[in-house]
Amino acid sequence: MTEIFEISKFDSYREDNRREVKKAGDGLPLSLWDTYSSFANCYGGVIILGVKENKDGSWHTTGLQNPDRLLKEFWDTVDNKKKVSINLLKEGDVEVFTHNGDAIMVIRVPAARREQKPVYINNDMFGGTFRRNWEGDYHCTRIQVKTMLRDQADDTVDMSV
């Protein structure tokens, strides 16, 4: 994945189809998993916890109260098949930084390979599969999920003449 987040450029970023900030604070936000699914099913992206978006689109840190506990909670949850259908992450994909005196967690989510899609949450393929459009995570339709399932095959329909 091309570098879409560098801590030194924090103040220049805005949310878009590859970047999402979430306040977090004392616990993992529930919407974290919708965004994980949508980034994995589209182009990949970075989720930054401990940051809030201002009305003008700029970001400011709110911090994480216990980053070590949140890291453990995150890894326990992303490895739980009842919550997330597949863990696409390696250890280096999740980092904790300090910015403006606040701890923030950066989660780099790669795009899933077609054989791994759909990436869904809550053990619900048709209700828990998301896609990313600009700044939003949206439920996939049944047809979109079926298309991902169809494209898992070694020889997809568009490979034939």
N, C-alpha and C positions, 0 to 999 in steps of 0.2 A: 504494500500500500504506500502510495506517495505520502510524504510527511504533511499531514493536515493540521498538526498542532505542535507548536514549540512554545515552551513556557516563556521564552524571551519575547515572543510576539503576542502574548496574552491580550494586551490592550488593543490590538488591531483587529481581533477576531469578532465576528458576529455569528449568530445561529444561521444555518443554511441546511442544505441537503446532506452535509457531511459532518456537521458540528451541532451538538446539543448540550445545553447546560441545565443542571438540576440542583436545587438548593440543598437537599440531603440533610445536613446538620447532624441529627442524632441517629438516623436510620436510613436504610436504602429506600428511595422513593419507589412506590409501586409502578409508576410509569417507566422506570428504568428498563424493565423487561420488554415493554412495547417497543421502545427505541432500539434495544438490542436486536429484536426480531426484525425490525424494519431496516436497520443498517445491514444486517446479515443478508437479507433478501434482496437488497439493492446494491449499492456501491461500496458499502463499508462506511465507517465513520468513527468519530470520537465522541464519547460521552464524558462530560466533566462534572463531577459532583462537588458540591460546596461552593457553587457559583450561581448567582441570580442574574437574570437579564433585566436591564433597566428599560424604561419606556422608549428610550431613543435607540434601543438595540445593543447598546454597549453592555459590558458585563462588569460585575463587581463580586468579589469573593465574600462569602458568608462563612466559610470554613466548615470543617468537620470536627465534631466534638471528640470522637475517639476513632481516628483513622485505622488503627490496628484492628479494632473490633469490626469495623466496616469492611476491611479487606477480607477478614476471615468469613464474615457473613456473605460477602459477594462470592467468594470462591466456593463456599458450601452450597450456595443457591445455584450458581451457573453449572455446577456439576450434578445437580439434582434433576434427573430426567422427568420428574413430575412437574417441575417448574419450567425447564428449558429443554427443548428436544435435542440440542447438540451444543456442546461447549466448543467453540471455535478458537478459544484463546490459549495463548502460551503465557507463562509467568511474566515475561517482559512486556506483555500487552497492557498490564495494569500497573500504574505507578502513582505514588503519592509525592506531591510537590508542596513547597511552601511558597505562597505568593502574597505579598502585602501582609505578611505575618500570619496568614491563615493556611491551614492544610487543605489541599484539594486533591481529589482522586481523578486520574485520567485513565479512561478505559478505551483502548483502541480496538474496535470491532472490525475484523476483516469481512469482506464480502464472501459469502458461502459459495463453494463450487456448486455447479448445477446438480451434481449427484447428492449434495447435502441439503438442498432446498426441498420443501419449505422449512425454514427455521421458525418454530412456533413455541408458544408458551402455554402453561397451565394444562398440559396434556390434551390440548384441544386444537387439532390441526385446522379445522375450518373456522373456529372462533378466535384462535390465538395466533394467527399469521398476519403480520403487518408489513407494510411497504412505506417507503419514505417519499414524500412530496414536499419540497422546499423545507419548511421548518416543522412539518407535521408528520405524525405517525398515523397511518390509516389502516383499518382492517382490510385485508384482501377479500375479494369476493370468492365464492366457491369456484368460479371459472378460473380465476387467477391461481388459486391453490392447485386445481386440477392441471393447469398448464405447467406449473412447476413439477408436479409429479410425473407428468408425461415426459418432460425434458430430462428426467433423471436417467433415462435409458442411454446405453452406450451409443446407439445410433438413433439420433433424434429425427423427427419427421423432416426438418429443414436440411438434413444432410443428403437426402436422396434427390435425384434429378427430377 
